[in-house]
């Protein structure tokens, strides 16, 4: 007795999915960062800063909405932060988040 053979594989079953978006898939596609609500973008950037520099994130959060906040962020970007008596720079992702927060602060006010 011979064993049944598997059906032949058709080309449509192999490969990557189509890069064409179907209308019903558009509602579930990831939202680009620039399309997210303003507060969601602020929260995302604050989380990046808070992960590395919680005190700086708290200071920004406390000053948000005031002119001094933008000045504080700009001073951080230009001169870094102090660790003891030594000036330190920021990691690229934190620097980018600070710059984005400065832009978002201007947009929010």
C-alpha positions in Angstrom: 0.0 0.0 0.0 1.4 3.4 -0.9 1.2 6.4 1.4 -0.8 9.4 0.2 1.3 12.2 -1.3 1.1 15.8 0.0 -0.6 18.1 -2.5 1.8 20.1 -4.6 2.8 23.5 -3.2 1.5 26.4 -5.3 3.5 29.5 -5.8 0.9 31.7 -4.0 1.8 29.9 -0.8 5.5 30.7 -1.0 7.1 34.1 -0.5 6.4 37.4 1.1 2.9 38.9 1.5 2.0 41.6 -1.0 3.2 45.1 -0.2 -0.1 46.5 -1.4 -2.4 47.6 1.4 -5.9 46.4 1.3 -8.6 48.9 2.5 -9.5 46.9 5.5 -5.8 46.7 6.6 -5.3 50.5 6.6 -7.1 50.8 9.9 -4.6 48.4 11.6 -1.3 49.7 10.1 1.1 51.3 12.5 0.6 55.0 12.8 3.7 57.1 11.8 5.2 59.1 14.6 4.3 62.5 13.0 0.6 61.4 12.9 0.3 60.6 16.6 -1.5 63.0 18.9 0.7 65.7 20.4 0.5 64.3 24.0 1.5 60.8 22.8 4.6 62.2 21.1 5.5 64.2 24.2 5.1 61.1 26.4 7.2 59.0 24.1 10.1 61.5 24.2 9.8 62.0 27.9 10.1 58.2 28.4 13.4 58.2 26.5 14.8 60.9 28.7 13.4 59.4 31.9 15.0 56.0 31.1 18.5 57.5 31.3 18.0 60.8 33.3 15.1 60.7 35.6 15.9 64.0 37.4 16.0 65.8 34.1 12.7 64.3 33.0 11.1 65.3 36.3 12.5 68.9 35.9 11.1 69.1 32.3 7.8 67.8 33.4 7.5 70.3 36.3 8.4 73.2 34.0 6.4 72.1 30.9 4.3 74.9 29.5 6.6 77.7 30.9 9.1 79.7 29.0 11.8 78.4 31.4 11.3 74.9 30.2 12.4 75.6 26.6 15.4 77.5 28.0 16.3 74.6 30.2 16.1 72.1 27.4 18.1 74.3 25.1 20.8 74.7 27.8 21.0 70.9 28.2 21.4 70.4 24.5 24.1 73.0 24.2 26.1 72.2 27.3 25.2 68.7 28.5 24.6 67.8 32.2 26.9 67.7 35.2 27.8 64.5 36.9 29.7 65.5 40.0 32.0 68.3 38.7 32.4 66.8 35.3 30.3 67.9 32.2 28.9 64.9 30.4 27.2 64.6 27.0 24.0 62.8 26.2 23.5 59.5 24.3 22.3 60.2 20.8 18.7 58.9 21.5 18.4 61.2 24.6 19.8 64.2 22.7 17.3 63.5 19.9 14.4 63.2 22.5 15.5 66.6 24.1 15.5 68.3 20.7 12.1 66.8 19.8 10.7 68.0 23.2 11.9 71.5 22.5 10.1 71.4 19.2 7.0 69.9 20.8 7.1 72.5 23.6 6.9 75.3 21.0 4.0 73.5 19.3 2.1 72.9 22.5 2.3 76.6 23.6 
